[in-house]
Amino acid sequence: MKQFKVSGKKNFFMPTDFGVPNAVYRHVFECYTQSFTKSDNTLLILGYTNGQTPEDIKVSDDPQSPPVRLINYERLTLLNVLNVADALITTRENVSSICVDYATDHGAEIYSGLDENVFARPPLREKISFCDSAPLLTIGIPTFNRLKYLRKSLAAICEAVGNDRRVEILVSDNDSTDRTAEFVRAAQHHYSNLIYRKNEENIGGNRNFMKVYSEARGRYVMAIGDDDYLKVETINRLLELIETGANQSLILMRNVNTEDFTVIEGSGTVEYMRQASFWTTYISGIVFEKAAFDEIAAPDKYDGTGLDQVYLQLSVLKRHPKFRVMFGRILREGSSAHLPRGYNYAEVFIKNYFDIVKAEAGLPREDFAREKLRVLNEMLLPWFTAIANGGIQLSLDGLPEIFERYYGSETYYDKAVEQIKRLGILK
């Protein structure tokens, strides 16, 4: 094995999943050979144990070809193999987790993995990126003293992307006093694309979200709640949209109860509101093109409304109108476990929402009226019911006056008031 250990060269070792349908090693081999340049100074070592050399892997001695070597590590101790490896690339099946254990002890980077325990054995990304260019996507998690949720949200992301350099994972810690820092820094030993930033003081939740947008390195950026757990399929599909989209400034992910993802394309704020509606308030589903976001002249224009994100989307679309909306089940079960509290629901989701939409979306009168009815039936009444039942601790102070101001001219106003009164939240 000593012949593989060359000073300055980085060795990637991968135990192949030869004979497995949709074998991962083929993706890794293709990505490596296609992206390799001489300046990389790397070597890909593909190991096998069953005595059969993967027939589709052609190893060349040509010095101009990407350096690849095949070894039967059944004849060697695994420790000897890992002693010459700077990084381990694992596969989905037929690879003992002992590979990852040895690699961790040896100090090797782990570029993908097998086990659900993501911080002991990082899970698989089927396509490994070896380039050092800026990432395609930054997934940011603003957090404050909510480690029990952060563990799950970060694990869900890492399960999907592993060490894929196309994705930057950015944790923005709002000066937590729990063990958040210790946890994330330990995870960084396994994930080279995991960035940790801790504010010197608590700057408030809204500013912490904005900090994710400003510090992201990705071409696209999203900031998710630390209690929202993205599905693997969601992140994979999002990366596909980014890689295939032309001049899209915004992607919105709408959570609907279907396993299959559907995508629509559109242009402009009016068409966007027709497709997005009040899902524009769901910050975890919003993906901005970073360059378009950076052009917003006054990102804090609606600071204090609780709905800055609605304005930010509309502002981006005014200058760069192309968008996509992705419909599907984007979150894992158990997401959004931390129930909201501490604000006036009527003020934020009636007054502030309609004030921003009316001022910024440019909706024709009929569209604005349609949006009001849609918000009432699909968002306000369900939330009013949850609040009335005691399931959500939010204020409804001033609801009669606010509701009359924004819905009093509608033909269905009296009927809506009766519905709300039956809930016991209007007198």
N, C-alpha and C positions, 0 to 999 in steps of 0.2 A: 504493500500500500504506500510505501514511502515515495514512490515515483509520482504520486498524485499531489504530494504536498510541496508546492512550489511557492517560494516567497513572493508575496504580492498578489497571488492569484486567489480568487474566491471560488471555492468549490461548493456546488449545490448537489446534495445527494438525495435521490428519490427512489424509495422502494416501489417498483412498478406494480400496478394492479393488472398484470398481464392475464388475459383470458376472461376478464370481467366485462360485461356489456357496457358500452359507453365509457371505456377506460379513461381515467383522468390523465394518465401519463402521456397520452397522445397530445392532449391540449398543451401540456407543459412543454413537451418536446417541440411542437410546432411554434409555440410562442417564443421559446428560447432561440430556435434557429432563425426565425424571421426577424427578431429584434437585435440579434448579436452583431456587435462590431468589434474590431480588434482592440479598441481602447477599453472594452469591458474587462478584459483579462479575467475571464471566468471559465469554469469547467463544469459541465453537467454530467454527473455520475448516476447512471441508471442501474439499480440493483434488481436482481431477480433470484428466486430461491428454488424454483421448481425444475431447474436444469434446462429450461427452454428459453432460448434467446428470443425476445420479442421480434418477430420477423419484419415488422414494418419500420423498425428503427435501423437506419443505414448509417453506420459509423465510418467516417472517412479520415484517412491520415493526411489529407491535403491540409497544409498549414493555413490555407485561405478559408477553410470550412470552419463552422462553429465547433469547438472542441467538445466532443461527447464520448464517454467511455461506458462500457457495459461490464458489470462485474457480477459474479455469482457469489453473493455474500452468505450463502448457505455453507460455503467452504471456509468462511472466515468468521471470526467473532464479530458481532455487531459493533462492539466497542472499538475494534480496530478500524472499521469502516467510518464510524463517526469521529474518530480521532483526526481524520483528514478532511472532515466536512465542516465548512463554515456555516452552512445552512441546510436544514432538512425540509424537504417538500414531501408531505404525506398525502395519502389517497383516501378515498372513501371506504374501501373494502379490502379485506384480506391483508391488512397491515397491523401488526401487533402494536398496541399502545406503548409497549416497552421501547419502541423506536423514539417516541417523543420523550419518554422519561430519560433515556440515555442522552438524547440531544439537549434536553434542558440542563442536566447535570454537567454536560460537556461545555455548555455555554453557547451552543449553536443557535442561530436564528431559526425560527419555525415559520415557514411561509404558508402553511395550511395545516389541516389536521383532521382528526377523526372523532374524538370523544365529545359528548355534549358538555362536559365540564370545561368550558371554553378557556378558562385561565390556567388549567393544568395541561390540557391538550387542545390547542386551538383548532377549530374546525375548518373544513375545506372551502377553498375558493377554487373552482374548477379551472380558472384561467389566471395564471400568474403573470404579473407585469414586471419586467426587468428594467424598465427605463426609469430615468431619474427626472423626467419632465414633471411639470406641475400636474397635480391630480385633476381628474375630470370632475370629481364631486367631493365636497366637504359636507359631512354629516356632523352637525354640532349638537351638543347636549348641554344647555345651560342648567346648572343645578345648584341647590343650596340645602345642605343638611338633610338630604333624602337618599342616603346611601342604599337603603333597601330597595328603592326603585331603580336607582342608577345601576346597580349590579345587573338587573334584568335587561334594562335597555341597552347597556353597553355590550352585554353578552349576546343579545340578539343581533346587533350590528356586526360584531366580530365573527359570529357564526356565518354570516353571509359573505363577508369580505376578507377575513383573515388578514394577511399582510399584502393584499392587492394594493399596489401603489397608485392605482387609479382613484382610490378613495382615501381621503384624509378624514380621520375621526378626531374631532376636537371637543374636549370637555372644558367648559368654561365654568369654573367653580367660584361662586359668589361669596368667597371667604367662609366656607363651611367650617364648623367646629367639631364635626364628627370625624370619622376615619376615611372620608372621601379621598383626601390626598394620598394616604397610605395605600388605599385600594387601587387607585388609578396608576400610581407610580409603579406598583408591583405588576400591573397589567402591561405597562410599557416595556417590560423585559421580554414580553412575548410578541408585541405588536409594534413594529417600527413605524407604522403609519398612525399611531395614536399620540396625539398632542394634548398636553395638559397645561392649562392656564388657570392660575388662582389670583383673583383680585385681592389687592391689599386691604380692601374693605368692601362691605356689601354695598353695591351700587344700585340695588333695586332690580327686580325681575326684568322689567322692560329693557333697561340699559344693558343687562347681561345678555339678553337675546340679540340686541343690536351689536354687541361686541363680537358675537359669533359671526354675524354677517360681515363685519368690517375686517376681522382677522383671518377669515377663510382664505386659503390658497387655491381652492378648486375653481374650475371654470363655472361650476354651478354650486350653490350652497343652500342647505336647508338646516333649520334649527328645530329640533323636536323636543317635546316635553320629556322629562326624565322618567315619566311613568307611561310612555308610549313605546311599545315593543314592536318594531318593524319585522315583518315576515321576510324570510330569505328571498322568496319569490318577488316581493315588492322591490327590494333593492336591486335584484338582478334585472327586473323589467325596467326600473328607472334608469339604470346604466345603459340599457339598450336604447331607450328614448333619447338620452343625451348623446349617445354615439351616432344615432341615425337622424337626429333632428337638425334642421337647417334654420339658423337665425331665430330659434325660439327663445324668447326672453323669460318665459315663465312656464313652469309645469305645476299643475295642481293635482294632487292625489285625493280623490273622493272615496271615502270608505263606504262601500255598498256590500250587501250580503250576497256575494257571488264569488266563486273560486276563480273564474276566468277574468282576466283583465281586458277591458276594452278602452280604446283611446280615440279621442276626437281632437281634431285640429281646428283652430279658429284664429280670428284676428280682431283686435279692438276691444275696448272696454264694454261696449253694449253686448256683443256676442259672448264675451267672457262672463258677464253677470248672468246671462241667460243659462249658461252651462254650470257656473260655479255657485251662484246665489249665496246663501249664508255660509257655505263652506269656505268662503273667503275669510271667515273668522277663525278657522281651524289652522293654527299656525304650524302644526306638525306636518301638514300636508302640502306646504308651500315650498317650491323649489325655484329659487331665483337664478338667472344668469348673473354671475358676479359683476361683470362689466356693466350690465344694464342697471343693476342695483346701485353701483357706485356713482352713477350719473344722477341719482335723485338729489335735487338741490336742497331740500329741507326734509330730511327723513324724520325729524322730530316734530313735524307740523302738527300732528295730532297726539302728541305726548300727553299722557294723562287720561286719554279716552278709554284705554284698555283694548283698543282695536287699531293700533298703528298699522298692523299687518294688512288691513283692508286697504288703507290709503297707499301703502307701499306697492301693493300689486297693481292698483289702478294707475299709479304714477309711472311705473315701469312700462305698462302697456301703452300709455300715451305717446311715448317716444319709440318704443319697439313693440309693435302690436301683436306679433305672432305668439301664440300660446298652444299648449296641449293640456288636456284634462284626461287623467287616467282614472278609470272607474274599476273598483274591485275591493276585495277584502285585504286591506293593506296592513292591518294590525293583527298581532297574535291575541288569543284569548287572555284575559286578565289585564289588558291595557287600560289606561286611564283609571287606575285603581284609586288614585288620590282625588277625592271629590273636591270641586272648587269651593272656595269660601272667601269671605272678606270683602265682597264688593256688592254694589247694587245692580242686580240683574236687569231690572227695568230700565235703568239709566244707560247701562252699557249696550244692551242688545236691542233696545228700541230707539231711544233718543240718539245715542252716539252712532249706532250703526246706520240709521236712516239719514242722519245729518251728513255723514261721510259719503255715503252712496249718492245722495242727492247732489252734493257739491262736486264730487270727483268723477262719477261714472258716466255722466252725460246721457242718462237713460231717457228715452221718450216717455211721455206721460203714461202711456198704456203699459210700458215695461215696468215703470216704477210702481204702478198700481198692482200689477201682477206679482211683483216682488214682495210687496207688503202682505198680500194674501198668502203667498207661499211661506213667508217667514212665520206668519201667525199659525198656520196649520201644521207646518213641519218642524218648527223650532219652539215658538213661544208656548203654545198650549201643552206640548209634552213636558217642557221644563217647568211651567207653572204647576203641572200635576205633581212632578217630582218634589218641588219645593213645598207644595201644600201637604204632601204625605210625610214630610220631614226627612226625606232621603238626602236632600241637599240644603246646606245651610247658607242661603244667600238672602240678601235684603231685597224687599220689593217696595221700599219706601217711595211714596209719590206715584205709585202705579196708576191710580185712577186718573190723575192729571196728565201723566205722560201718555197713557193709552188714548185718552180722549184727544189730546193734541195731535197725535200721529194717525189715529184711526177714526176720529169722530166724523169725518166727512164721507166715510165709506158706507155703502148701502147695507152692509152686513154688520155694522158697528153694534147695534142693539143686541143682535143675536150673539155676537162674540162676548159682549159684556155679561150676558146671562150665563154663557158657558163658564166664564171665569168666576162669576159669583158662586156657581154650584161647587166650585173647588174650595170656597171659603176664604179666598184671598182678596176679594173685593166686597165691600159692604154696600 
